Amino acid sequence: MNKNLPLYEIFIRSKNGLHHKHVGSLHASDPQMAIMNARDVYTRRQEGISIWVIESKDITASNPEDSDAFYAPAEDKVYRHPTFYDLPDEVKHM
């Protein structure tokens, strides 16, 4: 494999109603080839119903070293945490 090809991050959704999960990375010449390669590599046993690919260089992430200061403002907003709501049994995957 030519390491000069762009690196793509691969996300697979296993079922309707669930979110996509990061499953790995691969090199490909373009996004369409990345989808085809991801299908062959990450869904050999029909694990998915949807594939997302994104070129790694286009991802911006927070710095784990800054997590205390970055997430601290959320601690005093308990209304943002759904811990005190009762969900009916019919609601799945929440």
C-alpha positions as CSV (number, residue, x, y, z in Angstrom):
1,M,0.0,0.0,0.0
2,N,1.3,3.4,-0.9
3,K,1.6,5.5,2.3
4,N,1.6,8.7,0.2
5,L,-2.2,8.1,-0.3
6,P,-4.5,10.1,2.1
7,L,-5.4,8.5,5.4
8,Y,-9.2,8.1,6.0
9,E,-11.0,7.5,9.3
10,I,-13.8,4.9,9.0
11,F,-17.1,5.0,10.8
12,I,-19.6,2.1,10.7
13,R,-23.3,2.1,11.8
14,S,-24.2,-1.5,12.7
15,K,-28.0,-1.1,12.9
16,N,-30.7,1.5,12.2
17,G,-31.2,3.7,15.2
18,L,-27.6,3.4,16.4
19,H,-24.9,5.9,15.8
20,H,-21.8,5.4,13.7
21,K,-18.7,4.2,15.5
22,H,-15.1,4.7,14.6
23,V,-13.6,1.3,13.6
24,G,-10.3,2.2,12.1
25,S,-8.3,3.9,9.4
26,L,-7.0,3.1,6.0
27,H,-5.2,4.7,3.0
28,A,-7.1,5.3,-0.2
29,S,-6.8,7.4,-3.4
30,D,-10.2,9.1,-2.9
31,P,-13.3,9.0,-0.6
32,Q,-15.2,6.5,-2.9
33,M,-12.2,4.1,-2.9
34,A,-12.1,4.5,0.9
35,I,-15.7,3.4,1.2
36,M,-15.1,0.4,-1.0
37,N,-12.0,-0.6,0.9
38,A,-13.8,0.0,4.3
39,R,-16.6,-2.3,3.1
40,D,-14.1,-5.0,2.3
41,V,-12.0,-4.6,5.5
42,Y,-14.6,-3.7,8.2
43,T,-17.8,-5.3,7.1
44,R,-16.8,-8.8,6.0
45,R,-19.4,-10.4,8.2
46,Q,-22.2,-7.9,7.3
47,E,-21.6,-5.9,10.5
48,G,-22.8,-2.6,9.1
49,I,-25.6,-0.9,7.2
50,S,-23.8,2.5,6.7
51,I,-20.2,3.6,6.2
52,W,-18.8,7.1,6.7
53,V,-15.3,8.1,5.7
54,I,-13.5,11.3,6.4
55,E,-10.0,12.3,5.5
56,S,-7.9,12.3,8.7
57,K,-6.5,15.8,8.0
58,D,-10.0,17.2,8.1
59,I,-10.6,16.2,11.7
60,T,-10.1,18.7,14.5
61,A,-10.1,17.4,18.0
62,S,-9.8,18.8,21.5
63,N,-6.5,18.2,23.4
64,P,-6.9,15.5,26.2
65,E,-4.4,17.4,28.3
66,D,-6.9,20.3,28.5
67,S,-9.9,18.1,29.4
68,D,-10.3,19.4,33.0
69,A,-10.6,23.0,32.0
70,F,-12.4,22.3,28.8
71,Y,-15.2,20.2,30.4
72,A,-15.4,21.9,33.8
73,P,-18.2,24.4,32.9
74,A,-20.6,21.5,32.3
75,E,-20.3,20.2,35.9
76,D,-22.5,22.9,37.3
77,K,-25.3,22.4,34.8
78,V,-27.0,19.2,36.1
79,Y,-30.0,19.9,33.9
80,R,-27.9,18.8,30.9
81,H,-27.6,15.3,32.3
82,P,-30.6,13.1,31.8
83,T,-30.0,11.1,35.0
84,F,-33.2,12.0,36.6
85,Y,-35.6,11.1,33.8
86,D,-37.4,7.8,33.6
87,L,-37.4,6.3,30.1
88,P,-40.2,4.0,29.0
89,D,-39.1,0.4,28.2
90,E,-40.1,1.0,24.6
91,V,-37.2,3.5,24.1
92,K,-34.2,1.7,23.0
93,H,-30.6,2.7,22.3
94,M,-30.7,6.0,24.2
